[in-house]
C-alpha cells in the first residue's frame, strides 16, 4: 500500500501560480504511475494529469499548456505546477496512485480576486 499527502493549496489571484506537492510513503514510488485529479463538491471528479514511472506525461484539455506534472523519485514526491490560473481552476486537488487505487486527502485551490 501507499499513503499520499497533498500540500501547497491556497488562495491565489487569477493569472497567478501555485505548486502542489504529494508526498508518498514507501519505497516503490518510482515504479508508480501517478495522477492528479480535481473535484468540486457535488460534481464529478475531473482528471487533470498523469506521469508514468518513466516520466511520460499527459494532460486534460482544460489544463494543457498551463499545468506541469513532475516527480522527484528520490524524495517520493509528486508535483503539479499550475500557472495562469483561472477561477474555474478552483477545486480540491487530489493525487492518485493508480496501482493501489489510493487517494490523498486533497488540498483546496481557490482562484479569486
TALINTA-V675363 format. One record per residue. N is the residue number from 1. RES is the residue in one small letter. PHI is phi in degrees with one decimal (none if undefined). OMEGA is omega as a letter, one per 30 degrees, with the letter a starting at -180 (none if undefined). D_FIRST is the distance of its C-alpha to the first C-alpha in Angstrom with 1 decimal. Layout:
# TALINTA-V675363
N | RES | PHI | OMEGA | D_FIRST
N | RES | PHI | OMEGA | D_FIRST
This chain:
# TALINTA-V675363
1 | x | none | l | 0.0
2 | x | -141.7 | l | 3.8
3 | x | -104.8 | a | 6.9
4 | x | -124.2 | l | 10.0
5 | x | -133.5 | l | 13.6
6 | x | -87.9 | l | 16.6
7 | x | -156.2 | l | 20.1
8 | x | 103.6 | l | 23.6
9 | x | -70.8 | l | 24.9
10 | x | 164.1 | a | 28.4
11 | x | -101.1 | a | 31.9
12 | x | -141.3 | l | 33.6
13 | x | -78.0 | l | 36.9
14 | x | -53.8 | a | 37.3
15 | x | 89.8 | a | 37.4
16 | x | -83.8 | a | 35.2
17 | x | -132.3 | l | 31.9
18 | x | -144.8 | l | 28.5
19 | x | -123.6 | l | 25.5
20 | x | -92.1 | l | 22.1
21 | x | -125.4 | l | 19.2
22 | x | -138.1 | l | 15.4
23 | x | -90.2 | a | 13.8
24 | x | -113.2 | l | 10.2
25 | x | -86.1 | l | 8.6
26 | x | 87.3 | a | 7.9
27 | x | -115.0 | a | 10.3
28 | x | -113.4 | a | 9.6
29 | x | -52.6 | a | 10.4
30 | x | -63.4 | a | 13.8
31 | x | -93.5 | a | 12.8
32 | x | -94.6 | l | 11.4
33 | x | -79.6 | a | 13.9
34 | x | -119.0 | a | 13.9
35 | x | -129.5 | l | 16.1
36 | x | -115.3 | l | 18.1
37 | x | -126.1 | l | 19.5
38 | x | -143.3 | a | 22.1
39 | x | -154.9 | l | 23.6
40 | x | -96.4 | l | 26.7
41 | x | -50.3 | l | 26.7
42 | x | 90.1 | l | 28.4
43 | x | -117.3 | l | 27.8
44 | x | -69.3 | l | 25.4
45 | x | -67.0 | a | 22.4
46 | x | -107.8 | l | 23.7
47 | x | -73.5 | a | 21.9
48 | x | -109.1 | a | 22.9
49 | x | -165.0 | l | 21.7
50 | x | -139.0 | l | 19.2
51 | x | -139.4 | l | 18.9
52 | x | -84.1 | l | 17.8
53 | x | -63.7 | l | 16.7
54 | x | -91.0 | l | 20.5
55 | x | 94.4 | l | 21.4
56 | x | -70.5 | a | 23.0
57 | x | -127.5 | l | 23.3
58 | x | -152.5 | a | 24.5
59 | x | -135.2 | l | 25.6
60 | x | -70.0 | a | 26.8
61 | x | -60.3 | a | 30.6
62 | x | -71.9 | a | 30.9
63 | x | -119.5 | a | 29.4
64 | x | -58.0 | a | 30.4
65 | x | 89.1 | l | 32.6
66 | x | -116.2 | a | 31.6
67 | x | -108.1 | l | 27.8
68 | x | -134.3 | l | 26.1
69 | x | -95.8 | l | 22.4
70 | x | -152.3 | a | 21.4
71 | x | -147.3 | l | 18.8
72 | x | -122.5 | a | 19.1
73 | x | -68.3 | l | 16.8
74 | x | -65.8 | a | 18.4
75 | x | -109.8 | l | 17.4
76 | x | 52.3 | a | 13.9
77 | x | -131.2 | l | 15.7
78 | x | -106.8 | a | 16.6
79 | x | -127.5 | l | 20.1
80 | x | -138.2 | l | 22.3
81 | x | -86.9 | a | 26.0
82 | x | -116.5 | l | 28.1
83 | x | -116.3 | l | 31.9
84 | x | 47.5 | a | 34.9
85 | x | -67.5 | a | 33.1
86 | x | -120.0 | l | 34.7
87 | x | -55.3 | a | 34.9
88 | x | -73.3 | l | 33.1
89 | x | -82.9 | l | 30.0
90 | x | -62.0 | a | 29.7
91 | x | -173.8 | l | 26.4
92 | x | -92.3 | a | 23.1
93 | x | -104.4 | a | 20.8
94 | x | -125.3 | l | 17.0
95 | x | -98.3 | a | 14.6
96 | x | -145.2 | l | 12.2
97 | x | -98.9 | a | 9.6
98 | x | -60.0 | a | 11.2
99 | x | -61.9 | a | 9.1
100 | x | -100.9 | a | 6.3
101 | x | 50.9 | a | 9.3
102 | x | -105.5 | a | 7.9
103 | x | -114.6 | l | 11.0
104 | x | -82.5 | a | 12.5
105 | x | -86.0 | l | 15.4
106 | x | 95.5 | l | 18.0
107 | x | -137.7 | a | 21.0
108 | x | -81.5 | l | 24.6
109 | x | -118.0 | l | 26.9
110 | x | -124.2 | l | 30.6
111 | x | -111.7 | a | 33.3
112 | x | -159.0 | l | 36.7
113 | x | -93.8 | none | 40.0
